[in-house]
Amino acid sequence: MVDSRDDSALRAVVGEVIAGLSVLSHAELNPAFEQLGMPAVPGDAGTKRERIALSFRQVSDPELPQVTRRLLEQRDIEVGPAIRFRLEDLLWAQEAPPEIPKKARRELSRALDLSQLAQHHDRFLRLLDRFWIADDAGLSFEELETFLLNGMRLVTMRDLIKRHVFRNPGDWSTEDLFEHLGAFEAGDARFARFLEGLVSADVLLDEHLQQATVGTINVHLQAAGIELRRTGSAGGYPVFAVVPVGLPGNRRPKNIIFASLTKPDIRFRSSVDNDIEIAGGRPDDTLVYDREIPAAGLRWHDLHRWWQDIRKIDSAADARVDLRQRLLRCLPANSPGQRNLFLAYHSALSPSLDDPALLPEVWLHWDHKTVQERGPEALLRSRMDFLLLLPHGQRIVLEVDGSQHYTCDNGRRPDTAKYAEMVAADRDLKLRGYEVFRFGHDELKSLDTATALLRQFLPDLFRRFGVNRPF
């Protein structure tokens, strides 16, 4: 298995590929560096190889994964399948994927019907090409030598699959195929992505077969504390991802009510469809995001596109500025810590449109009656300071606690009843699949201290919950 902290190995392999930029002219090097996220180097800094090495040395370890991803996306740099697989394995291992034991892999392969998986030949081969086939023979050195000495055409892994899986079904079982591909020895992240592809609509064109295959695989994965879980849809078909069993269930948000300037007056247009509207007040007083949340979570570019559409703003850049101003308006004036956390979130991340969107003032539930009217039946927490919707349906709550959360008489006396109410509400949230992280107001008393805090906190948070982004 690949070491999840092996930056030196990743740097060595990326360095070998980057060295291939020497085929470019001196004038072409800096534009190539820019495409990869590497710093420019003056044209008189040395030979082409020296300039390449100098630029690459300035790429920090936190920046290296992003350079690697851009390298894999390039069409102008030749990266053969074997090197691409190696780069992917090193990159994916840094995401701390769940372990998939060899026993579970072998047992699930024995339970799968290869004829069902491979019924659409071209689609199945594209999946295998993506994860396993490096256009070699898949044969031992002695077998390869025999072929070459006798002037025979080299038999590739693709040839073997066409012969033993497509033309002569039954020659190989799923276990045989996995063995030839090297799937039992592969890294956890590669095997997980392969399973996700295997049950996708790109390979299986029947939703019932998708669900049945997922069920078969999960019998063996769940014993290891993981499962294939539906995390979204694409083209009307379900999308599945390998996640730890301990992650919250796959209920997807239907309406996100957030950034309210006043308590919203909500009514149902259709209770059957969960179709709501905000009655009374100005239309802009409360925002309702009602689009499907992607499997990767709700990111800024999703929110910006939605805002641009509903506000009919021509420019995407103008929509981003307009939404930012609207979100800032909803932050309570009596809580500078909340405002500092929101601003520091952007400062600490050096914002990317692919980053998780930080939603302020989110209504967890809504009750038309007041707490006084409802009495003991009142729900404990109606609103969250901030919400992050992360990959695989994970929900992260960030709360900023001022003294009003645990004192009375304007902070002069501790209030144990308030504190008990707060921790009871946290327990309720955890049972409903939310993770709650609290910040003391004094930790966020200035933007500088808040930014420094989040620069330490966010990388650990995102690694913990599988958000893939460089720091």
N, C-alpha and C positions, 0 to 999 in steps of 0.2 A: 504494500500500500504506500501511497505517496505521503511524505511528511507535510502536514498542513502549514508548517512554519518555514518551509525550505525556500526562502527568498534567494539564497545563493544559487541553487539549482536553476530556478526560474531565470535569474539574471544571466547565468551562463548560456542557457539555450536561446534566450532572446538576443543576447549579444552576438551569437553565431549567425542568427538570421539577419540582424541589423547590419552586420558586416557586408551583406550582399548589396547594400545601398551604394557600394563603391562603383557599381556599373553606371551610376548616374554621373552627370557632369557636376562640376563645382557649383554651377549656378542652380542646379536642380536640387542640391542637398538640403538647403534651408527650407524650401517648401515641403520637401519630404519629411523633414524633422517636425514641422508644424502639424502635418497630417497625423503624425504619430503621438503628438503631445510632448515632443522633446524640444529642448531649448535650441535656438539658433546659434551658429558658430561663425565668426567672421571668416570670409573667404581666404584671408591670408594667414589663417591659424595653422596651416600645415598641409600635408597631403590629404587626399579624400579620406583615406583610412584613419588618419590622425584626427580629422575633424569629426568623423563618425564616432570614434572612441571618446573624444572629448565631450561631445553632446550626450552620449549615453552615460558617461560617468556622472553627469549632473542630474540624472533621473534618480530621485530618492526612492527608497523602498516602498513608501506609501503610494508613490506615483506609478510604480512598476506594473501593477495589475492593469491599470487603464492603458498604458502603452502596449501591453500584451494584447488586450482586447482589440485595440485599433489595428495592431499588426495583423491579427487574425482576420480582420475585416478588409484589409487592403487587397486590391487586385493587381497592383503594380509590383508587388514584392512576392517572389516565388517562395511559397511555403508548402513543401511536400506533405502528403498525408501523415507520414510517420512523425515528422517534426510537429505538425499541427496537433496530432494526438498527444504528443509529449507536452506541448505548451498548454493544451486544454487541461490535461491531468494536473499539472502543477498549479494552474490558475484556479481550477475548481476545488482543489484540495484545501485552498485557503478559506473556503466558505464553510469549513467544518461540516461536511455532509453527514447524514446519519449512517452509521455502520450497517452494512448488509452482509451478514455472515455467509461464508461459502456454503455451509450446510443449507441455509434458506435458499440460496441461488440454485443449488443443484436440485433440491426437492421441488421447487416451483417449476424448474425446467422439465422435470419428469411428469409434471401434472398438465403441461400445456400441449395442445394438439398443433403440431407444426403445419399441418395441411390447412388449418383455419387461419393461422397467422400469416401464411405465405400465399394465400389464394390470389392476391393481386400482385403479380410478380414484380412489376416495375416499382411499385410503391414500396414493397418489402426490400428490394435491392437498394433503393435510395436510402432507406433507414440504415441498412447495414453499411453502406458506403459512408454514411455520416459518422458512424461511431467505431467501425471496426476494420474495414477493408482498406489496406494500404497498397493495393495493386501488386502484392508479392504473391508468391506461389502458395504460401501456406504449407509448404513442404519442408522436410528436413534438408540439411546441407547435402547429404549423400544423395537424396532423391533429386535435388536440383542439379547436382553434378552429373548424374546419369542422363537427365534430359538434355543437358547442354552438350555432353560428349557425343551423344547419338544424334545431334542435330534436330532434336524434336522441339516442337513449339512449347514454350513455357506454359504450364498449366497454372492459372491464377486461382485465387480463392473464389473469385466470381465464377470461374468455369466450374469449380467443384460444386458450388451451390446450385448452379443451373442444372448440373447433371444429377446430383443426389437429392435435391429438394424439389425442383420443378419438373424435370423430365421423368424422374424415377421416384415418385413420392413413396415414402416408406423406407428408402435406403437409409436416410438419417432420421433420427428422432430429434426433438428440440434439444435434448441433452447433448447429442452428438454435435449439433450445430453450435451450441454454446461453447463446447469444448474446442472446436476448430477455430472459433472466433477469438478465444482467449477470455471469454466473459467471466469465467469463474475466478480468474486471477486479476481482473481489472480493478481499478480504483472504484471506491464507493460512488463517487459522483457520476462517473461514466456509466456505471451499471444502472444507477437510478434514472438518469436521463434516457438511457436505452429503454427501460421499462415504460417510462412515460411516453416515449415515441411508439413503442409496441402497441399500446392501448389507445393511441390517438386516432382521430378520424383520417389522418394521412395514411394510415395502414389498414385499419378496420373500418369499412364503410357502413357497418350496421351497428346502431347504438346498442341493441340487445347483445350483440357479440362483444362490444366494448365492455358493457357492464358484467357479462359472464366472465370474461377474461380477467377483469379487475378482481372479481370475487375469487377466482381460482388462485391468483397471485397472492391476494391478501391472506388467504388461509396460512400461507407460509411466512409472509412478511410480519404479520401481527405477532407471531411468537417471538420475533426479535424486537418488538416494540416500535414498529414502523408500519405504514400502510400506504397504498395508493388511495388518494382522496380526491373527490371532485372539487376543483377550485374555481371553476368558471365554465364558460362555453365559447365555442368558436364556430361560426357558420351553422349554428343550430345543434352541433354535437358537443357532448361534455368534454371538458379538459381535466386531466388528472395529474396530480403531482405526488411524489413520494415525500411523506412528512412523518415526523414522530407521532406516535399514537397520542401522546400527551398534549398535542396542540389542540386548541379549541375546535369545536365542530364546524361544519362547513355551511352554517347558515350565513347567507350573504345579506348585507344591509339592503333595505328596500328604499328607505328615505333617510337622508342625513340632513337634519335640521340644525343649522349652525349660524354663527356670526350674527345672532339676533341682538337688536338694539333695545328691544323690550320683550316681555314675555309674549310669545306668539299666541294668537287666537286661531286654533287649528280646527278644521272640520273635514269630514270625509266626503269627497265627491262620490266615491264608491268604496264601501267597506269590503266588498268581495275582492276588489283588485288592490286594496290598500292604496287607493288613489286619494291623496290629500291636497288641500289647498289652505293657504293662510288667509283668514278672513279678517277684515278690518285693518286699520292702520295703513301705512304706506307700503306698496309692494316690495320696496327695497329694505324694509325693516328686518326681515328674516330671510335667510337663504335656504333653499331646499335642493340638495343634490339628489337626483332620482335616476341617474344612469347606473348601469351595471358596473360593479367594482371589478377590475381585472384581477387575474390570478396573481400578478406582481404587486397588487395593492394599489391604493389611490396615490398617484404621483402628481407633481405640480403640472405637468403638461396635460394630464387628464382634466384637472380643475380649470386650467387656463382655457382649454378648448371649449369646455362647457360654458364658461363665463363669456367667452367671445361669441358663442352661438346665441345664448339667451339675451345678451345685451346688444347683439348685432353690431359688434365692433369690427371694423374692416382690418385693422392691423393687429397681429398677434402680440407685438411689443406693447401697443397701447392697451390691449386687454390685460396684459400682465401687470402693468402699472396701475390700471384702474382697480383690478381685483385686490392688489396689495393695499391700496388706500382704503378700500371698503373693509377689508379684514382688520386693519388698524383701528378703524372707527368703532368697532364693536368691543374693543378691549376696555374694561372698566377703568374709569379715571382714578378710582381709589386703590388701584392695585398696580403700581409701577412695575412690580416684579413680573406680572403677566406680560406687560408690554416689552420689558427687557428680555424675557424668555423668547418671545416671538421674534424680536429683532436679532437676538443672539443666535437663534436657530439658523437664520440665513447667513449671518456673519461667520459662524463656525464651519458651515458646510461649503463656503464659497459656491453658492447655489448652482445646482444643475436641475434642468427640467425633469430629469429622471429621478430626483430625490423624492422621498415620501412627502406628501402635502401635510402640513401642520394645520389642522382645523381648529380654530378657536371657538369658545362658547358653544359647545355642542350639547343639544338637548338629548339626554339619555332616554327620558320618558316624558310624557306630558299628561297633566291632570287638570281638567277644567276647574276643579275645586282647589281652594287654597289649602295649605297645610293645616291651618286653624279649622277649616271646615271639615277636612278629612279626618283629623285627629289621629289616633293610633294607626289607622289604616294608611296613612300617608306613606308614599315611597320615600326612601331616605335621601336619595340624591337625584335631583331633577336635571342637573346640568354639569358638564365636565369643562374644566378650563381649556384643555387641549386634547385632541384625539389624533392618533396616527393609525391608518389602516395599512398594514404591512402584508408581505406575501403570505399566501395560504390562509387568508382569513384571520390573521393575527391582529388583535386590537390592543393598542397601547394608549393608556391614559396618562397624561402629565398634569399634575396638580400643583399649584402654587399656594402654600399655606402661610397666611398671615396670622397675627395673634388672634383674630376673630374666630379662628377655627377651634381654639381651645381655651379661650378666656371670656370673661364677661365684664361688665362695667368698664367698657372701653379699655380693656387690657389690664385692668388693675387686679383681677382675681382669676385664678384658674377655674375652668368650668368642666368638671369631669363628665357631666352629661353630654356636653357638646363633643368632647373627645370620644366618648363611647359611641355616639351617633356616627361620627366620622369613620371609626374603624369598623363598625358594623356595615356601613355602606361599602367600604373597601372589600369586606368579605363577600358581600352580595355580588359585587362586580366580578371578583375572581371566579366565583361559582358560575357566572354567566359567560366566562371566557375572556375577560379583560385582564390585562396586566396593568397595575397601577404603580406609578413612580411619583413620589412627592418631593418637592423642593421647598425648603424654608425660604421665606421672603427675604431674609438677610443674605442668602446666597446669591440673590438676583438684584441686590440693591443698586447696582450700577450696570450699565451695558458691558463695560470691560470685564467685570467679575463674572457676569452671566456668560459672556462669550468664552472666557477661559474655562469655566465649568463645563459648558457643553462640548468644547473641543476635547475634553477628556471623556465625557459621558457618552456622546453619540457614537463614536467608533465601537465601543463595547456593546452598546445597545443594538446597533445594526448587525454586528457579528453574531450576537446572541439570537437574533430573530431572523437571520438569513437574508439581510438586505445587502445586496452586492454593489458596493461602491467604494472607490478609492478614497483614502484620507491622506 
